């Protein structure tokens, strides 16, 4: 009896040893070399993407989610025989590789991750100069493309060794398919259990893209974005009643509680009947106006205009994936960018209560001018929607002088010269006009070189050697930030020439000039750290322990993204009302209500406020972040930074969080469901 029991136990041990051996990781890898390679290379690519974009070296949650996606997608390869599995694994790897490369390039240039809906705007690259497109791609981005090549090499080697024939005899493919799906489900279950309540909302709304990639990895982010982007095509067919009710209740409550915004102030109707020329200054930041090189101001012309007019020095852009086009939309309508895709591409066929449409109703002639292809960002269509009667695009400008080409097209100086000729004709034919001029030269990648002029940004003057000659200390020459500064100085010089030309032609007598930066330069934190911490004495950077060291962390970077907003007239200098600096926190969606009050325009759907009626303003960003004069709130981590010596209560923070979420929901509902058209129909 004992011998039989001992024998049975030994058999049981042998059986389980055999099973353990069968399911061991080493054996699994040996019999799944191609699939293992597929998993490793795509997991590695996603990890590398997070490193080169956000500097995040490891995130367990993102790795688990990546594995869930990679295993599930690759499992279907097991429905084929081993030697044919490459037919599924290779296309999957190519798609995932392209996802990583596209997002690496996009993040490098726009500090955000690409939206699936932007695939419909891929043709915009065709509007760019070849050299510009080439410069958008960095060497580190190319490192991501080797995954498909490695998979092909491994497949070739295994095929030459008859590996697939051997594997086919060991395991059944369908069994491997089921097991792989189960593994994917396990990783998915872990992902779900680690999710917080806010994660579900963020996945649905897709506002905070950086957080989603950090938390769920690039593949799930892109899949989720694809689903949301596709839904945007059909969402206007569903949920209309709920959205209309939400928007109606929001504005009814706003009308009752926000009566201060409708009050008159000292700026009410001050510019009624005047011409307005708006200058959309590409990638111009407020920080530029504080810098000097060689004891010369980096932006002397903007500085002069700011010192003579109304200068809003705490003004933020509110762009999403649509960058410049988002700014054009928000500036004109006081709405935020759409949650999915871009308004200019996805929601151009809507009715919008824009300042341009409102002025057109007051018999203003309206036009926009931009020396780029009319189809870029779908402007030729969307500008008409916003209320511009005419769009003077690339085909209306003379490109014959090759010396006047810079960056993406016609140089700003030549653009302004030719635009003044157009404005002269408009001034002769119309009593009043509202014009928007969109600059181009200061657009990334800032490769103008000598065309920017002789302005040097990399030398510190004031120190002399023994012979009395200047000692030069290059420190930003050749960097992206240095090239940007040169471009900024050129763009500023072009603005100065433009204002002088208008004055010379007598076009400033009854005209208001409005300048705004469309968005920040989106340059990496590392370049700012280098710039702010360069020790002119030693030629090295300050150590982190040095009291002079300036850390460019998340909050410093975000707060430094302010852009200039200036309202100027020829006679504003010395006028107590029109010659001052306003430091209240302000967003792009506040521009329209502020100007509307000055131009005697009524409006209903603006989300922003007339800044001169606001004591405690809040600027809400498309990713859910927000800023007030007291604090900057980071929705990604649900944390905040107090500004100055401010004191805030938990109740105040909660109210601002709820308000920002509601604002984003209302804005997107108006856009998706075309709710401003409903208001128009009611009036008619």
KEMIKE-974437 format. One line per 5 residues: number of its first residue (from 1); their letters; for each residue x, y, z of C-alpha. Coordinates in nm, 2 decimals, padded with zeros to 4 digits. Layout:
% KEMIKE-974437
NUM) A) X Y Z; ...
//
This chain:
% KEMIKE-974437
1) XXXXX) 00.00 00.00 00.00; 00.28 00.24 00.10; 00.47 00.15 -00.21; 00.16 00.22 -00.43; 00.11 00.56 -00.26
6) XXXXX) 00.48 00.65 -00.30; 00.46 00.55 -00.67; 00.14 00.76 -00.72; 00.31 01.06 -00.55; 00.62 01.02 -00.77
11) XXXXX) 00.40 01.01 -01.08; 00.21 01.32 -00.96; 00.54 01.51 -00.91; 00.66 01.40 -01.25; 00.33 01.51 -01.41
16) XXXXX) 00.34 01.86 -01.25; 00.71 01.90 -01.33; 00.63 01.82 -01.68; 00.34 02.07 -01.68; 00.55 02.34 -01.52
21) XXXXX) 00.82 02.28 -01.78; 00.56 02.31 -02.05; 00.43 02.64 -01.92; 00.76 02.79 -01.81; 00.85 03.13 -01.94
26) XXXXX) 01.17 03.01 -02.09; 01.00 02.74 -02.29; 00.72 02.98 -02.39; 00.98 03.22 -02.53; 01.17 02.95 -02.71
31) XXXXX) 00.86 02.83 -02.88; 00.73 03.18 -02.95; 01.04 03.37 -03.06; 00.86 03.57 -03.33; 00.57 03.66 -03.11
36) XXXXX) 00.80 03.75 -02.82; 01.00 03.97 -03.05; 00.68 04.14 -03.16; 00.58 04.21 -02.80; 00.93 04.33 -02.69
41) XXXXX) 00.98 04.57 -02.98; 00.64 04.73 -02.96; 00.65 04.76 -02.58; 01.00 04.91 -02.61; 00.88 05.17 -02.87
46) XXXXX) 00.60 05.28 -02.65; 00.84 05.31 -02.35; 01.10 05.51 -02.56; 00.82 05.74 -02.68; 00.74 05.84 -02.32
51) XXXXX) 01.11 05.89 -02.25; 01.18 06.12 -02.55; 00.86 06.32 -02.52; 00.78 06.35 -02.15; 01.11 06.23 -01.99
56) XXXXX) 00.92 05.95 -01.81; 01.15 05.66 -01.76; 00.90 05.41 -01.62; 00.54 05.38 -01.55; 00.41 05.04 -01.44
61) XXXXX) 00.04 05.13 -01.52; 00.13 05.23 -01.88; 00.34 04.91 -01.93; 00.06 04.69 -01.81; -00.19 04.86 -02.04
66) XXXXX) 00.05 04.84 -02.34; 00.09 04.47 -02.28; -00.28 04.42 -02.27; -00.32 04.59 -02.61; -00.01 04.43 -02.77
71) XXXXX) -00.11 04.07 -02.66; -00.47 04.11 -02.77; -00.38 04.25 -03.11; -00.11 03.99 -03.17; -00.32 03.70 -03.05
76) XXXXX) -00.49 03.68 -03.39; -00.16 03.58 -03.55; -00.20 03.24 -03.38; -00.50 03.17 -03.60; -00.24 03.12 -03.88
81) XXXXX) 00.03 02.86 -03.90; 00.36 02.97 -03.74; 00.54 03.04 -04.07; 00.25 03.27 -04.18; 00.21 03.46 -03.85
86) XXXXX) 00.44 03.74 -03.98; 00.15 03.84 -04.21; -00.03 03.97 -03.90; 00.25 04.06 -03.67; 00.44 04.27 -03.93
91) XXXXX) 00.14 04.50 -04.02; 00.06 04.54 -03.66; 00.42 04.64 -03.58; 00.42 04.89 -03.87; 00.10 05.05 -03.75
96) XXXXX) 00.23 05.07 -03.39; 00.56 05.20 -03.51; 00.40 05.47 -03.72; 00.19 05.57 -03.42; 00.50 05.62 -03.21
101) XXXXX) 00.69 05.81 -03.48; 00.41 06.04 -03.57; 00.35 06.12 -03.20; 00.72 06.17 -03.13; 00.74 06.42 -03.42
106) XXXXX) 00.42 06.59 -03.32; 00.52 06.62 -02.95; 00.86 06.76 -03.05; 00.70 07.04 -03.23; 00.37 07.10 -03.05
111) XXXXX) 00.43 06.96 -02.70; 00.11 06.75 -02.74; 00.02 06.41 -02.88; -00.15 06.38 -03.22; -00.52 06.33 -03.26
116) XXXXX) -00.65 06.06 -03.49; -00.87 06.32 -03.66; -00.55 06.50 -03.77; -00.50 06.22 -04.03; -00.76 06.41 -04.23
121) XXXXX) -00.52 06.71 -04.22; -00.21 06.52 -04.33; -00.23 06.70 -04.66; -00.12 07.02 -04.47; 00.23 06.88 -04.49
126) XXXXX) 00.21 06.92 -04.86; 00.17 07.30 -04.80; 00.51 07.31 -04.63; 00.85 07.35 -04.78; 01.03 07.01 -04.80
131) XXXXX) 01.32 07.14 -04.58; 01.07 07.25 -04.32; 00.91 06.90 -04.31; 01.26 06.74 -04.29; 01.35 06.96 -04.00
136) XXXXX) 01.04 06.85 -03.80; 01.19 06.50 -03.78; 01.47 06.45 -03.53; 01.74 06.18 -03.52; 01.59 06.03 -03.20
141) XXXXX) 01.26 05.99 -03.38; 01.42 05.77 -03.64; 01.53 05.53 -03.37; 01.17 05.42 -03.34; 01.14 05.28 -03.69
146) XXXXX) 01.37 04.98 -03.65; 01.09 04.75 -03.50; 00.95 04.63 -03.83; 01.30 04.57 -03.96; 01.40 04.37 -03.66
151) XXXXX) 01.09 04.16 -03.68; 01.16 04.09 -04.05; 01.52 03.99 -03.97; 01.41 03.76 -03.68; 01.15 03.60 -03.90
156) XXXXX) 01.40 03.54 -04.18; 01.65 03.38 -03.94; 01.39 03.15 -03.79; 01.26 03.05 -04.13; 01.61 02.95 -04.24
161) XXXXX) 01.65 02.73 -03.94; 01.32 02.55 -04.00; 01.21 02.69 -03.67; 00.84 02.72 -03.76; 00.81 02.36 -03.87
166) XXXXX) 00.94 02.24 -03.54; 00.71 02.47 -03.34; 00.41 02.36 -03.53; 00.46 02.01 -03.41; 00.48 02.11 -03.05
171) XXXXX) 00.18 02.34 -02.99; -00.16 02.39 -03.15; -00.21 02.75 -03.27; -00.57 02.78 -03.16; -00.47 02.69 -02.80
176) XXXXX) -00.20 02.96 -02.81; -00.46 03.20 -02.94; -00.69 03.13 -02.65; -00.41 03.15 -02.39; -00.28 03.48 -02.54
181) XXXXX) -00.63 03.63 -02.52; -00.65 03.52 -02.16; -00.32 03.68 -02.08; -00.44 04.00 -02.24; -00.76 03.99 -02.03
186) XXXXX) -00.55 03.95 -01.72; -00.35 04.26 -01.80; -00.67 04.44 -01.89; -00.82 04.34 -01.55; -00.51 04.48 -01.37
191) XXXXX) -00.54 04.80 -01.57; -00.91 04.84 -01.48; -00.85 04.77 -01.11; -00.57 05.04 -01.10; -00.80 05.30 -01.26
196) XXXXX) -00.94 05.59 -01.06; -01.28 05.74 -01.12; -01.12 06.05 -01.29; -00.95 05.82 -01.54; -01.28 05.71 -01.69
201) XXXXX) -01.38 06.07 -01.74; -01.05 06.16 -01.90; -01.07 05.87 -02.14; -01.41 05.98 -02.25; -01.33 06.35 -02.28
206) XXXXX) -00.98 06.31 -02.42; -00.88 06.65 -02.30; -00.56 06.57 -02.12; -00.36 06.39 -02.38; -00.03 06.38 -02.19
211) XXXXX) -00.19 06.23 -01.89; -00.36 05.96 -02.10; -00.03 05.86 -02.26; 00.14 05.85 -01.92; -00.14 05.65 -01.77
216) XXXXX) -00.25 05.42 -02.05; 00.04 05.42 -02.30; 00.04 05.54 -02.66; -00.15 05.25 -02.81; -00.46 05.27 -02.59
221) XXXXX) -00.45 05.65 -02.61; -00.45 05.64 -02.99; -00.72 05.37 -03.00; -00.93 05.57 -02.76; -00.87 05.89 -02.97
226) XXXXX) -00.97 05.71 -03.29; -01.29 05.59 -03.13; -01.37 05.94 -03.00; -01.27 06.10 -03.33; -01.50 05.86 -03.52
231) XXXXX) -01.78 05.93 -03.27; -01.74 06.31 -03.34; -01.86 06.23 -03.69; -02.18 06.08 -03.56; -02.22 06.24 -03.22
236) XXXXX) -02.43 06.52 -03.36; -02.70 06.26 -03.43; -02.73 06.15 -03.07; -02.76 06.33 -02.74; -02.89 06.66 -02.89
241) XXXXX) -03.16 06.71 -02.63; -02.93 06.65 -02.33; -02.66 06.88 -02.48; -02.91 07.16 -02.56; -03.05 07.14 -02.20
246) XXXXX) -02.70 07.15 -02.05; -02.61 07.46 -02.26; -02.94 07.63 -02.20; -02.92 07.59 -01.82; -02.56 07.70 -01.82
251) XXXXX) -02.63 08.03 -01.99; -02.95 08.09 -01.79; -02.75 08.05 -01.47; -02.46 08.26 -01.61; -02.71 08.54 -01.70
256) XXXXX) -02.83 08.55 -01.34; -02.50 08.51 -01.15; -02.27 08.69 -01.40; -02.45 09.02 -01.43; -02.13 09.21 -01.37
261) XXXXX) -02.01 09.11 -01.71; -02.30 09.29 -01.88; -02.23 09.62 -01.70; -02.09 09.92 -01.89; -01.74 10.04 -01.80
266) XXXXX) -01.51 10.32 -01.91; -01.42 10.12 -02.22; -01.78 10.06 -02.34; -01.82 10.17 -02.71; -01.48 10.35 -02.70
271) XXXXX) -01.39 10.21 -03.05; -01.73 10.21 -03.21; -01.71 10.30 -03.58; -01.33 10.25 -03.59; -01.15 10.02 -03.83
276) XXXXX) -00.98 09.72 -03.66; -00.66 09.55 -03.79; -00.58 09.23 -03.59; -00.22 09.09 -03.62; -00.20 08.72 -03.54
281) XXXXX) 00.17 08.69 -03.44; 00.30 08.34 -03.49; 00.46 08.17 -03.18; 00.52 08.50 -03.00; 00.56 08.48 -02.63
286) XXXXX) 00.54 08.75 -02.36; 00.88 08.64 -02.21; 01.05 08.76 -02.53; 00.95 09.12 -02.43; 01.16 09.10 -02.12
291) XXXXX) 01.49 08.99 -02.29; 01.79 09.18 -02.40; 02.10 09.07 -02.59; 02.40 09.30 -02.65; 02.20 09.55 -02.44
296) XXXXX) 01.94 09.55 -02.72; 01.58 09.46 -02.66; 01.48 09.13 -02.83; 01.14 09.29 -02.93; 01.18 09.67 -02.93
301) XXXXX) 00.87 09.73 -03.15; 00.63 09.52 -02.94; 00.77 09.67 -02.63; 00.71 10.02 -02.77; 00.35 09.93 -02.87
306) XXXXX) 00.29 09.78 -02.53; 00.42 10.09 -02.35; 00.19 10.31 -02.56; -00.13 10.11 -02.56; -00.32 09.86 -02.35
311) XXXXX) -00.09 09.57 -02.27; -00.23 09.26 -02.11; 00.08 09.09 -01.97; -00.09 08.79 -01.80; -00.26 08.66 -02.12
316) XXXXX) -00.27 08.29 -02.20; -00.34 08.11 -02.53; -00.58 07.81 -02.50; -00.49 07.58 -02.79; -00.53 07.21 -02.83
321) XXXXX) -00.42 06.99 -03.12; -00.52 07.26 -03.37; -00.25 07.51 -03.25; -00.29 07.83 -03.46; -00.63 07.74 -03.59
326) XXXXX) -00.75 07.68 -03.24; -00.64 08.03 -03.15; -00.81 08.19 -03.45; -01.13 08.01 -03.35; -01.12 08.10 -02.98
331) XXXXX) -01.02 08.46 -03.04; -01.31 08.51 -03.27; -01.58 08.32 -03.09; -01.48 08.30 -02.72; -01.54 07.93 -02.73
336) XXXXX) -01.27 07.66 -02.65; -01.13 07.42 -02.91; -01.32 07.10 -02.97; -01.25 06.80 -02.75; -01.19 06.58 -03.06
341) XXXXX) -01.02 06.68 -03.37; -01.01 07.05 -03.47; -01.30 07.29 -03.53; -01.14 07.41 -03.85; -01.14 07.06 -04.00
346) XXXXX) -01.42 06.87 -03.82; -01.68 07.14 -03.74; -01.64 07.40 -04.01; -02.01 07.36 -04.12; -02.15 07.53 -03.81
351) XXXXX) -02.29 07.87 -03.71; -02.07 08.06 -03.48; -02.13 08.39 -03.30; -01.79 08.54 -03.39; -01.67 08.90 -03.36
356) XXXXX) -01.62 08.89 -03.74; -01.98 08.79 -03.81; -02.11 09.05 -03.56; -01.91 09.33 -03.73; -02.02 09.22 -04.07
361) XXXXX) -02.38 09.27 -03.95; -02.28 09.63 -03.86; -02.17 09.68 -04.23; -01.80 09.63 -04.17; -01.60 09.48 -04.46
366) XXXXX) -01.42 09.18 -04.32; -01.12 09.00 -04.47; -00.82 08.79 -04.36; -00.47 08.79 -04.51; -00.22 08.51 -04.49
371) XXXXX) 00.07 08.44 -04.74; 00.02 08.06 -04.72; -00.20 07.82 -04.91; -00.56 07.89 -04.85; -00.63 07.52 -04.77
376) XXXXX) -00.38 07.51 -04.49; -00.59 07.42 -04.17; -00.90 07.45 -04.40; -00.89 07.83 -04.37; -01.04 07.89 -04.71
381) XXXXX) -01.36 07.72 -04.58; -01.35 07.81 -04.21; -01.28 08.18 -04.25; -01.60 08.22 -04.44; -01.78 08.04 -04.15
386) XXXXX) -01.63 08.28 -03.91; -01.76 08.58 -04.11; -01.46 08.69 -04.33; -01.60 08.80 -04.67; -01.26 08.76 -04.84
391) XXXXX) -00.95 08.56 -04.78; -00.63 08.70 -04.93; -00.41 08.39 -04.94; -00.09 08.28 -05.11; -00.24 08.31 -05.46
396) XXXXX) -00.30 08.68 -05.41; 00.07 08.76 -05.31; 00.37 08.80 -05.53; 00.62 08.52 -05.47; 00.86 08.61 -05.76
401) XXXXX) 01.13 08.76 -05.54; 01.31 08.44 -05.40; 01.51 08.66 -05.16; 01.18 08.73 -04.98; 01.11 08.37 -04.90
406) XXXXX) 01.16 08.27 -04.54; 01.07 07.95 -04.35; 00.73 07.83 -04.47; 00.68 08.10 -04.73; 00.68 08.47 -04.79
411) XXXXX) 00.87 08.66 -04.53; 00.67 08.87 -04.28; 00.83 09.19 -04.40; 00.73 09.13 -04.76; 00.39 09.00 -04.65
416) XXXXX) 00.32 09.32 -04.46; 00.44 09.54 -04.75; 00.21 09.37 -05.00; -00.07 09.36 -04.74; -00.05 09.74 -04.69
421) XXXXX) -00.12 09.78 -05.06; -00.43 09.57 -05.02; -00.54 09.77 -04.71; -00.50 10.10 -04.90; -00.75 09.98 -05.16
426) XXXXX) -00.99 09.84 -04.90; -00.97 10.18 -04.71; -01.07 10.36 -05.03; -01.37 10.13 -05.10; -01.52 10.08 -04.75
431) XXXXX) -01.62 10.30 -04.47; -01.53 10.05 -04.20; -01.33 09.73 -04.20; -01.21 09.45 -03.98; -00.90 09.27 -04.10
436) XXXXX) -00.69 08.99 -03.96; -00.33 08.94 -04.08; -00.17 08.61 -03.99; 00.21 08.61 -03.99; 00.43 08.32 -04.09
441) XXXXX) 00.80 08.37 -04.05; 00.82 08.29 -03.68; 00.67 07.95 -03.74; 00.89 07.65 -03.63; 01.15 07.52 -03.72
446) XXXXX) 01.31 07.87 -03.73; 01.57 07.79 -04.00; 01.60 08.14 -04.15; 01.97 08.17 -04.07; 02.13 08.48 -04.22
451) XXXXX) 01.79 08.59 -04.35; 01.70 08.69 -03.99; 01.96 08.97 -04.02; 02.27 09.04 -03.82; 02.11 09.04 -03.48
456) XXXXX) 02.32 08.83 -03.25; 02.17 08.66 -02.95; 02.46 08.47 -02.81; 02.70 08.74 -02.69; 02.72 08.93 -02.36
461) XXXXX) 02.86 09.27 -02.39; 03.00 09.50 -02.12; 03.32 09.30 -02.04; 03.65 09.40 -02.20; 03.98 09.22 -02.22
466) XXXXX) 04.32 09.37 -02.16; 04.32 09.53 -02.51; 03.98 09.68 -02.46; 03.81 09.45 -02.70; 03.48 09.28 -02.64
471) XXXXX) 03.48 08.93 -02.49; 03.21 08.71 -02.65; 03.05 08.42 -02.47; 02.84 08.21 -02.71; 02.58 08.01 -02.52
476) XXXXX) 02.26 07.97 -02.73; 02.41 07.97 -03.08; 02.29 07.67 -03.27; 02.02 07.57 -03.02; 01.65 07.57 -03.11
481) XXXXX) 01.60 07.84 -02.85; 01.87 08.06 -03.00; 01.72 08.02 -03.35; 01.38 08.10 -03.21; 01.51 08.43 -03.06
486) XXXXX) 01.66 08.53 -03.39; 01.33 08.46 -03.56; 01.14 08.65 -03.29; 01.36 08.96 -03.34; 01.30 08.94 -03.72
491) XXXXX) 00.93 08.91 -03.67; 00.93 09.20 -03.43; 01.12 09.41 -03.68; 00.86 09.32 -03.95; 00.58 09.44 -03.71
496) XXXXX) 00.76 09.77 -03.66; 00.79 09.82 -04.04; 00.42 09.74 -04.08; 00.31 10.00 -03.83; 00.53 10.26 -03.99
501) XXXXX) 00.40 10.18 -04.34; 00.04 10.21 -04.21; 00.12 10.55 -04.06; 00.30 10.67 -04.37; -00.01 10.58 -04.58
506) XXXXX) -00.24 10.76 -04.34; -00.42 10.43 -04.24; -00.39 10.48 -03.86; -00.61 10.78 -03.82; -00.93 10.59 -03.75
511) XXXXX) -00.78 10.25 -03.68; -00.73 10.02 -03.38; -00.44 09.77 -03.40; -00.48 09.45 -03.20; -00.18 09.22 -03.16
516) XXXXX) -00.19 08.87 -03.00; 00.05 08.58 -02.99; -00.13 08.26 -03.11; 00.06 08.02 -02.88; 00.39 07.96 -02.72
521) XXXXX) 00.70 07.83 -02.90; 00.66 07.49 -02.75; 01.04 07.45 -02.69; 01.16 07.18 -02.46; 01.21 07.25 -02.09
526) XXXXX) 01.58 07.14 -02.12; 01.66 07.44 -02.35; 01.51 07.68 -02.11; 01.70 07.53 -01.82; 02.02 07.57 -02.02
531) XXXXX) 01.94 07.93 -02.11; 01.83 08.05 -01.76; 02.12 07.87 -01.58; 02.42 07.96 -01.81; 02.70 08.11 -01.60
536) XXXXX) 02.85 08.39 -01.81; 03.16 08.39 -01.59; 03.25 08.03 -01.62; 03.08 07.93 -01.94; 02.91 07.65 -01.76
541) XXXXX) 02.56 07.59 -01.61; 02.48 07.66 -01.25; 02.47 07.35 -01.04; 02.12 07.26 -00.90; 02.25 07.34 -00.55
546) XXXXX) 02.35 07.69 -00.66; 02.12 07.96 -00.52; 02.12 08.12 -00.86; 01.98 07.80 -01.03; 01.64 07.84 -01.19
551) XXXXX) 01.45 07.52 -01.22; 01.21 07.50 -01.51; 00.96 07.25 -01.37; 00.61 07.17 -01.49; 00.46 07.48 -01.34
556) XXXXX) 00.73 07.72 -01.44; 00.70 07.60 -01.79; 00.32 07.63 -01.80; 00.32 07.97 -01.64; 00.58 08.09 -01.89
561) XXXXX) 00.36 08.01 -02.19; 00.19 08.35 -02.18; 00.15 08.53 -02.51; 00.12 08.91 -02.57; -00.21 09.08 -02.62
566) XXXXX) -00.19 09.45 -02.71; -00.46 09.70 -02.81; -00.30 10.01 -02.96; -00.40 10.33 -03.14; -00.19 10.61 -03.28
571) XXXXX) -00.31 10.84 -03.01; -00.32 10.60 -02.72; 00.01 10.71 -02.57; -00.05 10.94 -02.28; -00.42 10.85 -02.26
576) XXXXX) -00.50 10.74 -01.91; -00.75 10.48 -02.03; -00.57 10.35 -02.34; -00.21 10.36 -02.21; -00.18 10.11 -01.92
581) XXXXX) -00.07 09.76 -01.83; -00.34 09.51 -01.72; -00.20 09.22 -01.51; -00.53 09.03 -01.44; -00.51 08.67 -01.56
586) XXXXX) -00.67 08.65 -01.89; -00.73 08.39 -02.16; -00.78 08.39 -02.54; -01.15 08.35 -02.49; -01.16 08.68 -02.30
591) XXXXX) -01.04 08.87 -02.60; -01.37 08.87 -02.79; -01.59 08.99 -02.50; -01.33 09.26 -02.41; -01.32 09.39 -02.77
596) XXXXX) -01.70 09.35 -02.82; -01.76 09.59 -02.53; -01.53 09.84 -02.69; -01.69 09.81 -03.04; -02.05 09.80 -02.91
601) XXXXX) -02.12 09.44 -03.00; -02.37 09.22 -02.82; -02.32 08.85 -02.77; -02.48 08.55 -02.61; -02.25 08.25 -02.63
606) XXXXX) -01.91 08.38 -02.52; -01.74 08.18 -02.25; -01.49 08.44 -02.16; -01.55 08.78 -02.00; -01.48 09.15 -02.06
611) XXXXX) -01.17 09.16 -01.85; -01.24 09.52 -01.73; -01.55 09.39 -01.55; -01.37 09.10 -01.38; -01.22 09.08 -01.03
616) XXXXX) -01.15 08.71 -01.01; -01.11 08.57 -01.36; -01.03 08.20 -01.45; -00.86 08.07 -01.76; -00.96 07.71 -01.85
621) XXXXX) -00.74 07.51 -02.08; -00.86 07.24 -02.31; -00.67 06.97 -02.11; -00.87 07.05 -01.80; -00.60 07.27 -01.63
626) XXXXX) -00.69 07.62 -01.52; -00.52 07.92 -01.38; -00.64 08.22 -01.17; -00.45 08.51 -01.01; -00.42 08.29 -00.71
631) XXXXX) -00.32 07.95 -00.84; -00.24 07.71 -01.13; -00.43 07.38 -01.12; -00.28 07.07 -01.28; -00.57 06.83 -01.37
636) XXXXX) -00.33 06.56 -01.47; -00.21 06.51 -01.11; -00.50 06.68 -00.93; -00.26 06.92 -00.76; -00.19 07.29 -00.78
641) XXXXX) 00.07 07.57 -00.73; -00.02 07.87 -00.53; 00.09 08.20 -00.69; 00.26 08.47 -00.48; 00.12 08.46 -00.12
646) XXXXX) -00.23 08.36 -00.21; -00.47 08.18 00.02; -00.74 07.95 -00.12; -00.99 07.72 00.03; -01.08 07.37 -00.07
651) XXXXX) -01.43 07.49 -00.15; -01.29 07.75 -00.39; -01.08 07.49 -00.56; -01.38 07.25 -00.59; -01.59 07.53 -00.74
656) XXXXX) -01.32 07.61 -01.00; -01.28 07.24 -01.09; -01.66 07.20 -01.14; -01.68 07.52 -01.34; -01.39 07.43 -01.57
661) XXXXX) -01.54 07.09 -01.64; -01.88 07.24 -01.71; -01.72 07.51 -01.94; -01.54 07.24 -02.14; -01.87 07.04 -02.17
666) XXXXX) -02.07 07.34 -02.27; -01.82 07.46 -02.53; -01.79 07.12 -02.69; -02.17 07.08 -02.69; -02.22 07.41 -02.87
671) XXXXX) -01.97 07.31 -03.14; -02.08 06.94 -03.19; -02.45 07.01 -03.19; -02.44 07.34 -03.37; -02.64 07.51 -03.09
676) XXXXX) -02.57 07.86 -03.20; -02.76 07.79 -03.52; -03.06 07.70 -03.30; -03.04 08.05 -03.15; -03.02 08.20 -03.49
681) XXXX) -03.33 08.01 -03.60; -03.53 08.13 -03.30; -03.45 08.49 -03.38; -03.56 08.45 -03.74
//
